Amino acid sequence: MADVDVKPGRTEAGAIPGRGSLIWRYAGDWRGAFSGRAILLLQVAHPVVGAGVAEHSEFLEDRWGRLLRTVESTMNFLGYRGEERGRREAARLREIHKDIKGVDAQGRRYHALNPEAYLWVHATLLHGMIETQRLFGTPLTPDRERVLHGEWARLALALGITERHIPGSPAAFRDYFDTMVNERLEDNATVRLLIELDRRPLPPPPRWPLPDLAWSGVAGPPTVMLGRMGVGCLPPVLRERFGLRWTPADERRFRLFAQAMRAGDRVLVDRLRYSPIAARAMRRARRGR
């Protein structure tokens, strides 16, 4: 499998999102947490990504640390802390993925910079932004989707993904995404592990001051709710492939919840719409305008 063809010219042709971008608006929407479980399963269901996580990630030993580092990295390369920091993070991500390679349990060679796999992880970002708004916010108009796709494509170039691998339009992206879901994603050991871990809360965070039982009471209900939201956000074909139970009653509850969230979107003010990091970046950008 070939590595991503990373060239200085390609990187410079890309663009880190900034003030006024739709990526800032939609990636910073806290309602993306509802689809977060689904996005993670989509990523690791790719054979290369699943193998890389299984053999190279330390998330089982340090789940809170891994989660916080992922959030930090994402906020950086999305430009919420400035373009220069975003470009440094994009370069760092390419560098650390160079050594993630090996042979998976089925004897298939893999490399994290395999173009298909590297693009797929980035593709789940665009899919997640669009789906979050479709389900829980205000669905994107065709014009907005074209603008968002263009920003996402330029960010892909900044991450070192070559142009020939990037779907050239929203329609091409939808075809690409459906093909990947239907023909490429698999039920692998990492998918099974994440599904199993999702049935119980994270361990208490560092310096949690109360007994573990208190943490279970606090974290248990949100864990169950976000887990069911994640299953609901998966393409039906993947729910079936992963053996995830989803009844007509589950679908009705999911649709009612999504309908309520869409109704609330009409009156949701910006300071309640965005994650703290995204909201701070937007305030700084407005002050510096």
Buried (B, 14 or more C-beta within 10 A) or exposed (E): EEBBBBEEEBBEEBBBBBEEBBBBBBBBBBBBBBBBBBBBBBBBBBBBBBBBBBBBBEBEEEBBEBEEEEEEBBBBBBBBBBEEBBBBBBBEBBEEBEEBBBEBEEEEEBBBBBBBBBBBBBBBBBBBBBBBBBBBBEEBEEEBBBBBBBBBBBBBBBBBBBEEBBBEEBEEBBEBBEEBBEEBBBBBBBBBBBBEBBEEBEEBEEEBEEEEEEBEEBBEEEBBEBBBBBBBBBBEEBBEBBEBEBEEEBEEEBEEBBEEBBEEBEEBEEEEBBBEBBBBBBEBBEEEE
